[in-house]
Amino acid sequence: MSALFAFLHHLAAFVLFATLFVELVLIKGELTAWSARKILRLDLVYGIAATTVVIIGFLRVTQFEKGAHYYFHSIPFLVKIATFALVGLVSIYPTRQYMRWRAVLKRGEVPVIDASLRRRIASLVHLQLTGLVIILLCAALMARGVGYFG
């Protein structure tokens, strides 16, 4: 069962990364009705994947693997959790912008965003991707016992 949960946890994490990467490519390109709808769907998948990572991660920490005591005495784990929370907070602004597109898309129009907003969203998506890379580094360190202080 532990291997299944590890697989699902990693799968959700890679889906998270992939959706952000595609979102970045689309937001940097010409915004069309198709790409705006795709970004909205990707953002929904991103939210589902993030929720899945949290739920399965919680189960892995509390029910499987090395136990909560180990993880809460690991600096990389604590950095990983803090970084994941920051990535989640950073994701709020782009999601709110995307949600504003729904009404425009329902009317069959293309959302209009100025260059400044586009750059801001792209920067925030870049920041999220960077956070996910930091999380991957922390996971590798944590798995090898680096930074364990228990």
Number of C-alpha atoms within 10 A of each C-alpha: 7 12 11 9 16 16 13 16 21 15 15 22 20 15 18 24 20 15 20 23 16 14 24 19 14 18 18 14 11 10 17 16 17 12 17 21 18 15 23 19 15 20 21 14 17 22 17 15 21 20 14 18 22 17 12 19 18 13 17 19 16 14 13 16 15 11 13 15 11 16 21 15 14 21 18 24 23 15 15 21 15 14 20 20 13 14 21 15 11 17 20 12 14 18 16 10 14 18 12 11 19 17 11 14 16 10 8 10 13 18 18 11 12 8 10 9 12 17 14 13 23 19 14 19 22 15 16 23 19 15 21 21 14 17 22 14 13 23 16 14 17 20 12 10 15 14 14 16 11 9
